[in-house]
Amino acid sequence: MATGASLGRFDTAERKPRVVAVSPDSRTAVVGFFSGGSDVIDLRTRRVVRTLDGDASTLTFTPDGGRLVIVDFTGRGTVFRTSDWRRSGLFSALSQGYAHLLVEPAGDLMFLASGPEVSVWDPTELRRLATRVSLPGDGTNDGIFIAQAGNEPVLAVASQTELATLDLRESTWRETACRIADRQLTREEWGRLLPGRAYAPACA
């Protein structure tokens, strides 16, 4: 039962924490700092077991806990395998400064928010799938946040001045893509807009 009692404290010395993520199995936490790397903490022993290179504007675990994705303040993304904490991938996130990152529960889509914009990525192939979704904002740093609505196929996106929800259902994406193209999608377009789905264009 949760008691609200402190289970442990960690001295970060002069490093200022920016973000914290806990693994899906609640055994590991990663603390990302503005500078000085990111600490991997074993929550059972309350000890730092590894320090990963680079600062962290945002970081998140994949839903299966097998990978950790970090994006730094220059927009460089790095993927680490959690089995050995070795680097397994690099990508350019096309964002700088403060950012927020989320991989949806099925693990098929990754959302990266920076400033008043959200981009959609394939977290396995590390490629951008869709142009950015923009929301009005007042230009304040760290002014956008993203969250998954439980088990519902909905992504909540918030700027300093507006809150919006995005429908993540495949049928919605397909209908939107068809409406924009105003024709049947080619195989290349289908693979880019609906990755991992069998080619079955059904635009009316």
Residue frames as a rotation matrix with the C-alpha (Angstrom) as fourth column:
MET 1
0.575 0.818 0.000 0.00
0.818 -0.575 0.000 0.00
0.000 0.000 -1.000 0.00
ALA 2
-0.139 -0.604 0.784 1.30
0.509 -0.723 -0.467 3.47
0.850 0.334 0.408 -0.83
THR 3
0.277 0.172 -0.945 2.12
0.956 -0.144 0.254 5.45
-0.093 -0.974 -0.205 2.32
GLY 4
0.899 0.003 0.438 3.67
0.132 -0.955 -0.264 8.59
0.418 0.295 -0.859 0.89
ALA 5
0.728 -0.683 -0.055 6.90
0.004 -0.076 0.997 7.84
-0.685 -0.727 -0.053 2.78
SER 6
0.474 -0.670 -0.571 10.23
-0.880 -0.343 -0.329 8.61
0.025 0.658 -0.752 1.11
LEU 7
0.986 -0.102 0.134 11.93
0.103 0.995 0.001 5.43
-0.133 0.013 0.991 -0.10
GLY 8
0.186 -0.979 0.085 15.30
0.922 0.204 0.331 6.97
-0.341 0.017 0.940 -0.81
ARG 9
0.874 -0.008 -0.485 17.23
-0.099 -0.982 -0.162 10.11
-0.475 0.189 -0.859 -1.63
PHE 10
0.401 -0.748 0.529 19.99
0.914 0.365 -0.178 10.73
-0.060 0.555 0.830 -4.14
ASP 11
0.316 -0.412 -0.855 22.60
0.138 -0.871 0.471 13.45
-0.939 -0.267 -0.218 -4.03
THR 12
0.739 0.001 0.674 23.01
0.672 0.064 -0.738 14.97
-0.044 0.998 0.046 -7.49
ALA 13
-0.266 -0.887 -0.377 25.76
0.847 -0.402 0.348 17.33
-0.461 -0.227 0.858 -6.30
GLU 14
-0.534 0.001 -0.845 25.86
-0.120 -0.990 0.074 20.35
-0.837 0.141 0.529 -8.61
ARG 15
-0.970 0.216 0.115 23.98
0.167 0.240 0.956 18.70
0.179 0.946 -0.269 -11.45
LYS 16
-0.568 0.822 -0.052 20.44
-0.637 -0.478 -0.605 20.01
-0.522 -0.310 0.795 -11.93
PRO 17
-0.644 0.372 0.668 17.84
0.469 0.882 -0.039 17.33
-0.604 0.288 -0.743 -12.78
ARG 18
-0.806 0.396 -0.439 15.68
-0.587 -0.625 0.514 18.00
-0.071 0.672 0.737 -15.83
VAL 19
0.184 0.867 -0.464 13.56
-0.886 0.350 0.303 14.85
0.425 0.355 0.832 -16.22
VAL 20
-0.635 -0.299 0.712 12.88
-0.620 0.747 -0.240 11.45
-0.460 -0.594 -0.660 -14.60
ALA 21
0.135 0.678 -0.723 11.49
-0.851 0.453 0.266 8.25
0.508 0.579 0.638 -16.14
VAL 22
-0.243 -0.121 0.963 10.65
-0.727 0.680 -0.098 4.95
-0.643 -0.723 -0.253 -14.46
SER 23
-0.895 -0.167 -0.413 10.78
-0.415 0.652 0.635 1.65
0.164 0.739 -0.653 -16.34
PRO 24
-0.047 0.965 -0.259 7.51
-0.663 0.164 0.730 -0.25
0.747 0.206 0.632 -16.94
ASP 25
0.217 0.110 -0.970 8.52
0.411 0.891 0.193 -2.90
0.885 -0.441 0.148 -14.37
SER 26
0.850 0.173 0.497 9.30
-0.262 -0.681 0.684 -0.20
0.457 -0.712 -0.533 -11.76
ARG 27
0.735 -0.632 -0.247 12.79
0.660 0.581 0.476 -1.59
-0.157 -0.513 0.844 -11.20
THR 28
-0.365 -0.915 0.174 14.80
0.921 -0.327 0.210 1.17
-0.136 0.237 0.962 -12.82
ALA 29
0.787 0.484 -0.382 14.69
0.407 -0.874 -0.267 4.95
-0.463 0.055 -0.885 -12.89
VAL 30
-0.168 -0.817 0.552 16.68
0.972 -0.231 -0.045 7.24
0.164 0.529 0.833 -15.16
VAL 31
0.562 0.243 -0.791 17.37
0.472 -0.879 0.065 10.82
-0.679 -0.410 -0.609 -14.14
GLY 32
0.206 -0.453 0.867 18.32
0.912 -0.232 -0.338 13.17
0.355 0.861 0.365 -16.97
PHE 33
0.135 -0.284 -0.949 20.30
0.667 -0.683 0.299 16.31
-0.733 -0.674 0.097 -16.17
PHE 34
0.929 0.138 -0.343 20.80
-0.096 -0.805 -0.586 19.65
-0.357 0.577 -0.734 -17.88
SER 35
0.372 -0.858 -0.354 24.47
-0.706 -0.014 -0.708 18.67
0.603 0.514 -0.611 -18.08
GLY 36
-0.354 -0.647 0.676 26.62
-0.928 0.330 -0.170 15.83
-0.114 -0.688 -0.717 -16.83
GLY 37
-0.877 -0.033 -0.480 24.86
-0.213 0.921 0.325 12.83
0.432 0.387 -0.815 -18.36
SER 38
0.201 0.970 0.138 21.89
-0.797 0.080 0.598 10.74
0.569 -0.230 0.789 -17.22
ASP 39
-0.691 -0.480 0.541 21.99
-0.721 0.512 -0.467 8.45
-0.052 -0.712 -0.700 -14.18
VAL 40
0.013 0.632 -0.775 20.52
-0.331 0.734 0.593 4.94
0.943 0.249 0.219 -14.27
ILE 41
-0.497 -0.113 0.860 19.27
-0.862 -0.050 -0.505 3.99
0.100 -0.992 -0.072 -10.80
ASP 42
-0.582 0.304 -0.754 18.43
0.202 0.952 0.229 0.49
0.788 -0.019 -0.616 -9.56
LEU 43
-0.049 0.659 0.751 15.32
-0.668 -0.581 0.466 1.15
0.743 -0.479 0.468 -7.47
ARG 44
0.753 0.282 -0.594 15.77
0.166 0.793 0.587 -2.07
0.637 -0.540 0.550 -5.49
THR 45
0.123 -0.815 -0.567 19.25
0.972 0.215 -0.098 -1.18
0.202 -0.539 0.818 -4.22
ARG 46
0.915 0.278 -0.292 18.78
0.322 -0.939 0.116 2.63
-0.242 -0.200 -0.949 -4.49
ARG 47
0.026 -0.981 -0.192 22.15
0.253 -0.179 0.951 2.85
-0.967 -0.073 0.244 -6.25
VAL 48
0.580 -0.003 -0.814 23.34
-0.715 -0.480 -0.508 4.53
-0.389 0.877 -0.280 -9.45
VAL 49
0.445 -0.362 0.819 24.47
0.243 0.929 0.278 1.67
-0.862 0.075 0.501 -11.68
ARG 50
-0.191 -0.503 0.843 25.37
0.970 0.035 0.241 3.58
-0.151 0.864 0.481 -14.85
THR 51
0.096 0.203 -0.974 25.77
0.023 -0.979 -0.202 7.12
-0.995 -0.003 -0.099 -16.13
LEU 52
0.322 0.121 0.939 24.84
0.897 0.278 -0.344 7.62
-0.302 0.953 -0.019 -19.79
ASP 53
-0.713 -0.697 -0.069 26.61
0.619 -0.673 0.405 10.24
-0.329 0.246 0.912 -21.88
GLY 54
-0.679 0.357 0.642 24.94
0.368 -0.590 0.718 13.48
0.635 0.724 0.269 -22.89
ASP 55
-0.884 0.460 0.076 22.44
-0.353 -0.554 -0.754 15.87
-0.305 -0.694 0.653 -21.38
ALA 56
-0.688 0.711 0.145 18.70
0.723 0.653 0.227 15.16
0.067 0.261 -0.963 -21.48
SER 57
-0.822 0.553 0.135 15.95
-0.529 -0.830 0.177 17.51
0.210 0.074 0.975 -22.53
THR 58
0.313 0.919 0.241 13.54
-0.944 0.329 -0.027 14.57
-0.104 -0.219 0.970 -22.46
LEU 59
-0.799 -0.518 -0.305 13.67
-0.551 0.834 0.024 10.80
0.243 0.187 -0.952 -22.10
THR 60
0.265 0.903 0.338 11.30
-0.945 0.313 -0.097 7.84
-0.194 -0.294 0.936 -21.97
PHE 61
-0.675 -0.342 0.653 11.24
-0.260 0.939 0.224 4.05
-0.690 -0.019 -0.723 -21.88
THR 62
-0.610 0.528 -0.590 9.55
-0.555 0.246 0.794 2.07
0.565 0.813 0.143 -24.63
PRO 63
0.309 0.867 0.391 6.42
-0.900 0.133 0.416 0.23
0.309 -0.481 0.821 -23.39
ASP 64
0.792 -0.035 -0.610 8.23
0.063 0.998 0.025 -3.13
0.608 -0.058 0.792 -23.29
GLY 65
0.885 -0.454 0.099 11.06
-0.234 -0.253 0.939 -1.62
-0.402 -0.854 -0.330 -21.24
GLY 66
0.619 -0.649 0.443 13.65
0.724 0.690 -0.001 -2.82
-0.305 0.321 0.897 -23.73
ARG 67
-0.205 -0.685 0.699 14.89
0.840 -0.490 -0.233 0.59
0.502 0.540 0.676 -24.81
LEU 68
0.230 0.185 -0.955 15.42
0.652 -0.759 0.011 4.06
-0.723 -0.625 -0.295 -23.43
VAL 69
0.186 -0.106 0.977 15.13
0.866 -0.451 -0.214 7.06
0.464 0.886 0.008 -25.77
ILE 70
0.109 -0.236 -0.966 16.91
0.657 -0.712 0.248 10.32
-0.746 -0.661 0.078 -24.88
VAL 71
0.435 -0.026 0.900 16.75
0.741 -0.558 -0.374 13.61
0.512 0.829 -0.224 -26.77
ASP 72
-0.296 -0.640 -0.709 19.28
0.908 -0.419 -0.001 16.27
-0.297 -0.644 0.705 -25.79
PHE 73
0.249 0.436 -0.865 19.02
0.319 -0.880 -0.352 20.05
-0.914 -0.189 -0.358 -25.99
THR 74
-0.577 -0.483 -0.659 20.57
-0.473 -0.460 0.752 20.15
-0.666 0.745 0.037 -29.47
GLY 75
0.362 0.820 -0.444 17.91
-0.890 0.162 -0.427 17.84
-0.278 0.550 0.788 -30.91
ARG 76
-0.452 -0.556 -0.697 20.10
-0.700 0.706 -0.109 14.72
0.553 0.439 -0.708 -31.06
GLY 77
0.598 0.711 0.370 18.22
-0.800 0.499 0.333 11.52
0.052 -0.495 0.867 -30.18
THR 78
-0.574 -0.781 -0.245 19.93
-0.711 0.624 -0.325 8.45
0.406 -0.013 -0.914 -28.74
VAL 79
0.648 0.752 -0.125 18.46
-0.621 0.616 0.485 5.00
0.442 -0.236 0.865 -28.09
PHE 80
-0.505 -0.787 0.355 19.95
-0.849 0.378 -0.369 2.69
0.156 -0.488 -0.859 -25.45
ARG 81
0.059 0.437 -0.897 19.28
-0.049 0.899 0.435 -1.02
0.997 0.019 0.075 -24.91
THR 82
0.402 0.152 0.903 18.28
-0.845 -0.318 0.430 -1.47
0.352 -0.936 0.000 -21.28
SER 83
0.962 -0.073 -0.265 19.74
0.131 0.969 0.209 -4.99
0.241 -0.236 0.941 -21.15
ASP 84
0.226 -0.952 -0.209 23.31
0.974 0.215 0.072 -3.64
-0.024 -0.220 0.975 -21.24
TRP 85
0.639 0.160 -0.752 22.80
0.295 -0.954 0.048 0.15
-0.710 -0.253 -0.657 -21.61
ARG 86
-0.558 -0.794 0.242 24.71
0.516 -0.104 0.850 0.19
-0.649 0.599 0.468 -24.88
ARG 87
-0.271 0.407 -0.872 23.81
-0.577 -0.794 -0.191 2.69
-0.770 0.452 0.450 -27.58
SER 88
-0.351 0.209 0.913 21.64
0.534 0.846 0.011 1.06
-0.769 0.491 -0.408 -30.27
GLY 89
0.118 0.424 0.898 20.53
0.980 -0.195 -0.036 3.99
0.160 0.884 -0.439 -32.40
LEU 90
-0.630 -0.288 -0.721 20.93
0.390 -0.920 0.027 7.69
-0.671 -0.264 0.693 -33.20
PHE 91
-0.001 0.617 0.787 18.56
0.983 -0.145 0.115 10.13
0.185 0.773 -0.606 -34.90
SER 92
-0.964 -0.235 0.128 18.14
0.224 -0.970 -0.096 13.84
0.147 -0.064 0.987 -35.49
ALA 93
-0.365 0.878 -0.309 14.98
0.840 0.168 -0.515 14.97
-0.400 -0.448 -0.799 -33.73
LEU 94
-0.428 0.153 0.891 14.83
0.626 -0.660 0.415 18.29
0.652 0.735 0.187 -35.63
SER 95
0.765 0.620 0.174 14.14
0.282 -0.566 0.775 20.11
0.579 -0.544 -0.607 -32.38
GLN 96
-0.430 -0.902 0.036 16.22
0.383 -0.218 -0.898 22.18
0.818 -0.372 0.439 -29.99
GLY 97
-0.567 0.158 0.808 15.80
-0.667 -0.664 -0.338 23.27
0.483 -0.731 0.482 -26.41
TYR 98
-0.587 0.410 0.698 13.06
-0.565 0.410 -0.716 21.89
-0.580 -0.814 -0.009 -24.20
ALA 99
-0.443 0.441 -0.780 11.16
-0.649 0.443 0.619 18.85
0.619 0.780 0.090 -25.46
HIS 100
-0.122 0.463 0.878 8.79
-0.773 0.510 -0.377 16.10
-0.622 -0.725 0.296 -24.32
LEU 101
-0.636 -0.245 -0.731 8.72
-0.674 0.638 0.373 12.51
0.375 0.730 -0.571 -25.54
LEU 102
-0.051 0.653 0.756 6.12
-0.700 0.516 -0.494 9.73
-0.712 -0.554 0.431 -25.43
VAL 103
-0.879 -0.102 -0.465 5.90
-0.402 0.684 0.609 6.25
0.255 0.723 -0.642 -27.00
GLU 104
0.041 0.986 0.160 2.28
-0.968 0.000 0.251 5.08
0.248 -0.165 0.955 -27.23
PRO 105
0.187 0.041 0.981 1.42
-0.758 0.642 0.118 1.76
-0.625 -0.766 0.151 -25.47
ALA 106
0.945 0.185 0.271 1.50
0.011 0.808 -0.589 -0.41
-0.328 0.559 0.761 -28.60
GLY 107
0.121 -0.992 -0.019 5.03
0.195 0.004 0.981 0.82
-0.973 -0.122 0.194 -29.31
ASP 108
0.204 0.024 0.979 4.22
0.953 0.224 -0.204 1.71
-0.224 0.974 0.023 -32.94
LEU 109
0.471 0.053 0.881 4.36
0.451 -0.872 -0.189 5.50
0.758 0.486 -0.434 -32.66
MET 110
-0.209 -0.559 -0.802 6.60
0.959 -0.280 -0.055 7.96
-0.194 -0.780 0.595 -30.86
PHE 111
0.690 0.498 0.524 5.58
0.566 -0.824 0.038 11.59
0.451 0.270 -0.851 -30.29
LEU 112
-0.363 -0.846 -0.390 8.14
0.930 -0.352 -0.104 14.34
-0.049 -0.401 0.915 -29.81
ALA 113
0.744 0.645 0.174 6.91
0.635 -0.764 0.114 17.74
0.207 0.026 -0.978 -28.66
SER 114
-0.397 -0.855 -0.333 9.10
0.881 -0.457 0.124 20.82
-0.258 -0.245 0.935 -28.88
GLY 115
-0.977 0.143 -0.156 7.89
-0.163 -0.979 0.125 24.40
-0.135 0.148 0.980 -28.63
PRO 116
-0.188 0.982 -0.020 4.35
-0.711 -0.150 -0.687 24.55
-0.677 -0.115 0.727 -30.08
GLU 117
0.146 0.184 -0.972 4.83
-0.932 0.355 -0.072 21.52
0.332 0.917 0.224 -32.36
VAL 118
0.195 -0.044 0.980 4.51
-0.489 0.861 0.136 17.73
-0.850 -0.506 0.146 -32.18
SER 119
-0.158 -0.278 -0.947 6.16
-0.960 0.269 0.081 15.35
0.232 0.922 -0.310 -34.65
VAL 120
0.732 0.488 0.475 5.27
-0.554 0.832 0.000 11.67
-0.396 -0.263 0.880 -35.13
TRP 121
-0.194 -0.926 -0.325 8.03
-0.980 0.201 0.013 9.04
0.053 0.321 -0.946 -35.39
ASP 122
0.737 0.175 -0.653 8.54
-0.187 0.981 0.053 5.34
0.650 0.083 0.756 -35.93
PRO 123
0.633 -0.489 0.600 10.39
-0.752 -0.203 0.627 4.36
-0.185 -0.848 -0.497 -32.70
THR 124
0.644 -0.406 0.648 11.91
0.264 0.914 0.309 1.24
-0.718 -0.028 0.696 -34.28
GLU 125
0.371 -0.477 0.797 13.22
0.919 0.063 -0.389 2.64
0.135 0.877 0.461 -37.56
LEU 126
-0.073 -0.375 -0.924 13.78
0.625 -0.739 0.251 6.10
-0.777 -0.559 0.289 -35.99
ARG 127
-0.860 -0.118 0.496 12.24
0.481 -0.514 0.711 8.00
0.171 0.850 0.499 -38.88
ARG 128
-0.708 0.621 -0.337 9.69
-0.285 -0.688 -0.668 10.79
-0.647 -0.376 0.664 -38.88
LEU 129
-0.603 0.562 0.567 6.30
0.722 0.686 0.089 9.66
-0.339 0.463 -0.819 -40.17
ALA 130
0.372 0.854 0.364 4.27
0.913 -0.407 0.023 12.84
0.168 0.324 -0.931 -40.30
THR 131
-0.339 -0.396 0.853 4.74
0.283 -0.908 -0.308 16.55
0.897 0.137 0.420 -40.58
ARG 132
-0.926 -0.165 -0.339 4.47
0.362 -0.142 -0.921 18.44
0.104 -0.976 0.192 -37.37
VAL 133
0.193 0.981 0.001 1.19
0.811 -0.160 0.563 19.26
0.553 -0.108 -0.826 -35.68
SER 134
-0.784 -0.528 0.328 1.25
0.318 -0.794 -0.518 22.88
0.534 -0.301 0.790 -34.52
LEU 135
0.263 0.827 -0.496 -0.65
0.943 -0.113 0.313 24.54
0.203 -0.550 -0.810 -31.70
PRO 136
0.462 -0.082 0.883 -0.88
-0.007 -0.996 -0.089 28.21
0.887 0.035 -0.461 -30.77
GLY 137
0.339 -0.386 -0.858 1.46
0.932 0.260 0.252 29.18
0.126 -0.885 0.448 -27.95
ASP 138
0.997 0.044 -0.057 2.96
0.055 -0.974 0.219 32.23
-0.046 -0.222 -0.974 -26.28
GLY 139
0.516 -0.857 -0.013 6.58
-0.217 -0.116 -0.969 31.27
0.829 0.502 -0.246 -27.02
THR 140
0.478 -0.324 0.816 7.38
-0.874 -0.084 0.479 30.30
-0.087 -0.942 -0.324 -23.43
ASN 141
-0.509 -0.726 -0.463 10.05
-0.704 0.660 -0.262 27.62
0.496 0.192 -0.847 -23.06
ASP 142
-0.995 0.068 -0.066 8.79
0.092 0.872 -0.482 24.19
0.025 -0.486 -0.874 -22.09
GLY 143
-0.612 0.787 -0.082 5.30
-0.692 -0.582 -0.428 25.28
-0.384 -0.205 0.900 -23.05
ILE 144
0.138 0.701 -0.700 3.96
-0.876 0.416 0.244 21.98
0.462 0.579 0.671 -24.42
PHE 145
-0.575 -0.240 0.782 3.13
-0.659 0.702 -0.270 18.64
-0.484 -0.670 -0.562 -22.80
ILE 146
-0.170 0.504 -0.847 1.85
-0.752 0.489 0.442 15.33
0.637 0.712 0.296 -24.15
ALA 147
-0.633 0.031 0.773 0.09
-0.614 0.588 -0.527 12.43
-0.471 -0.808 -0.354 -22.46
GLN 148
-0.785 0.405 -0.468 -1.70
-0.069 0.694 0.717 9.22
0.615 0.595 -0.517 -23.41
ALA 149
-0.207 0.812 0.545 -5.30
-0.951 -0.299 0.084 8.93
0.231 -0.501 0.834 -22.24
GLY 150
0.097 0.211 0.973 -5.13
-0.653 0.751 -0.098 5.57
-0.751 -0.625 0.210 -20.46
ASN 151
-0.493 -0.215 0.843 -5.94
0.315 0.859 0.404 2.71
-0.811 0.465 -0.355 -22.80
GLU 152
0.636 0.770 -0.047 -7.87
0.290 -0.295 -0.910 4.97
-0.715 0.565 -0.411 -25.15
PRO 153
-0.018 -0.648 0.761 -6.40
0.990 0.093 0.102 5.70
-0.137 0.756 0.640 -28.63
VAL 154
0.843 0.337 0.419 -6.15
0.377 -0.926 -0.013 9.41
0.384 0.169 -0.908 -27.83
LEU 155
-0.280 -0.937 -0.209 -3.14
0.928 -0.208 -0.309 11.69
0.246 -0.280 0.928 -27.42
ALA 156
0.814 0.499 -0.297 -3.57
0.569 -0.788 0.234 14.86
-0.118 -0.359 -0.926 -25.38
VAL 157
-0.245 -0.873 0.421 -1.41
0.899 -0.367 -0.239 17.80
0.363 0.320 0.875 -26.47
ALA 158
0.746 0.518 -0.417 -1.20
0.653 -0.690 0.311 21.03
-0.127 -0.505 -0.854 -24.50
SER 159
-0.247 -0.747 0.618 0.53
0.592 -0.621 -0.514 24.35
0.767 0.239 0.595 -25.10
GLN 160
-0.926 -0.121 -0.358 0.47
0.365 -0.535 -0.762 27.32
-0.099 -0.836 0.539 -22.76
THR 161
-0.712 0.637 -0.295 -2.75
-0.586 -0.771 -0.249 28.52
-0.386 -0.004 0.922 -24.37
GLU 162
0.130 0.788 -0.602 -4.52
-0.966 0.238 0.103 25.55
0.225 0.568 0.792 -25.95
LEU 163
-0.481 -0.173 0.860 -5.41
-0.444 0.894 -0.068 21.90
-0.756 -0.414 -0.506 -25.29
ALA 164
0.125 0.489 -0.863 -6.13
-0.984 0.173 -0.045 19.48
0.127 0.855 0.502 -28.14
THR 165
0.084 -0.075 0.994 -6.66
-0.335 0.937 0.099 15.75
-0.938 -0.341 0.054 -28.55
LEU 166
-0.321 -0.271 -0.907 -5.47
-0.947 0.110 0.302 13.62
0.018 0.956 -0.292 -31.47
ASP 167
0.704 0.613 0.358 -7.30
-0.573 0.788 -0.224 10.45
-0.420 -0.047 0.906 -32.54
LEU 168
-0.315 -0.949 -0.005 -4.70
-0.825 0.271 0.496 7.68
-0.470 0.160 -0.868 -32.95
ARG 169
0.301 0.478 0.825 -6.97
-0.023 0.869 -0.495 5.08
-0.953 0.130 0.273 -34.53
GLU 170
-0.686 -0.617 0.386 -5.66
0.308 0.234 0.922 3.70
-0.659 0.751 0.030 -37.82
SER 171
-0.022 0.760 0.650 -9.03
0.993 0.094 -0.076 4.27
-0.119 0.644 -0.756 -39.49
THR 172
0.769 0.293 -0.568 -8.83
0.329 -0.944 -0.042 7.97
-0.549 -0.155 -0.822 -38.67
TRP 173
-0.139 -0.912 -0.385 -5.29
-0.186 -0.357 0.915 8.28
-0.973 0.199 -0.120 -40.04
ARG 174
-0.636 -0.081 0.768 -6.31
0.631 0.518 0.578 6.43
-0.444 0.852 -0.278 -43.22
GLU 175
0.388 0.876 0.286 -9.37
0.911 -0.317 -0.264 8.62
-0.140 0.363 -0.921 -43.78
THR 176
0.637 -0.212 -0.741 -7.32
0.022 -0.956 0.292 11.77
-0.771 -0.203 -0.604 -43.17
ALA 177
-0.468 -0.883 0.038 -4.56
-0.008 0.047 0.999 10.68
-0.884 0.467 -0.029 -45.56
CYS 178
-0.405 0.405 0.820 -7.12
0.889 0.385 0.249 9.85
-0.215 0.829 -0.516 -48.25
ARG 179
0.664 0.723 -0.192 -8.88
0.675 -0.690 -0.261 13.18
-0.321 0.043 -0.946 -47.78
ILE 180
0.301 -0.642 -0.705 -5.61
-0.196 -0.765 0.613 15.11
-0.933 -0.046 -0.356 -48.11
ALA 181
-0.715 -0.647 0.266 -4.46
0.072 0.310 0.948 13.14
-0.695 0.697 -0.175 -51.15
ASP 182
0.090 0.876 -0.473 -7.95
-0.688 -0.289 -0.665 13.10
-0.720 0.385 0.577 -52.71
ARG 183
0.311 -0.024 -0.950 -7.05
-0.801 0.532 -0.276 9.81
0.512 0.846 0.146 -54.40
GLN 184
0.979 -0.024 -0.200 -5.93
0.102 0.916 0.387 6.25
0.174 -0.399 0.900 -53.66
LEU 185
0.578 -0.806 0.128 -2.58
-0.665 -0.375 0.646 6.13
-0.472 -0.459 -0.753 -51.86
THR 186
0.388 -0.571 -0.723 0.49
-0.556 0.481 -0.678 4.62
0.735 0.665 -0.131 -53.51
ARG 187
0.650 -0.220 -0.728 2.44
0.525 0.822 0.221 1.88
0.550 -0.525 0.650 -51.74
GLU 188
-0.450 -0.890 0.065 5.18
0.603 -0.357 -0.713 4.37
0.659 -0.282 0.698 -50.83
GLU 189
-0.415 0.380 0.827 2.68
-0.510 -0.850 0.135 6.81
0.754 -0.366 0.546 -49.36
TRP 190
0.677 0.700 -0.226 0.89
-0.258 0.513 0.818 4.03
0.689 -0.496 0.528 -47.47
GLY 191
0.331 -0.641 -0.693 4.16
0.752 0.623 -0.217 2.81
0.570 -0.449 0.688 -45.95
ARG 192
-0.685 -0.621 0.380 5.11
0.321 -0.726 -0.608 6.32
0.654 -0.295 0.697 -44.88
LEU 193
-0.390 0.618 0.682 1.75
-0.681 -0.693 0.238 7.34
0.620 -0.372 0.691 -43.44
LEU 194
0.671 0.642 0.371 0.62
-0.737 0.523 0.428 3.96
0.081 -0.561 0.824 -42.08
PRO 195
-0.281 -0.909 -0.308 3.84
-0.835 0.389 -0.388 2.07
0.473 0.148 -0.869 -41.24
GLY 196
-0.898 -0.191 0.396 3.62
-0.381 0.788 -0.484 -1.60
-0.220 -0.586 -0.780 -40.39
ARG 197
0.022 0.973 0.231 0.17
-0.363 0.223 -0.905 -1.98
-0.931 -0.064 0.358 -41.92
ALA 198
-0.406 -0.117 0.906 -0.55
0.649 0.661 0.376 -4.22
-0.644 0.741 -0.192 -44.91
TYR 199
-0.928 0.006 -0.372 -1.11
-0.241 -0.772 0.589 -2.25
-0.283 0.636 0.718 -48.12
ALA 200
-0.490 0.843 0.224 -4.87
0.864 0.504 -0.008 -2.04
-0.120 0.189 -0.975 -48.51
PRO 201
-0.980 0.083 -0.178 -5.87
-0.096 -0.993 0.064 1.36
-0.172 0.080 0.982 -49.89
ALA 202
-0.402 0.909 0.110 -9.58
0.915 0.404 0.001 1.96
-0.043 0.101 -0.994 -49.63
CYS 203
-0.791 0.104 -0.603 -10.00
-0.005 -0.986 -0.164 5.61
-0.612 -0.127 0.781 -50.46
ALA 204
0.108 0.925 0.365 -13.46
0.650 0.212 -0.729 6.27
-0.752 0.316 -0.578 -51.75
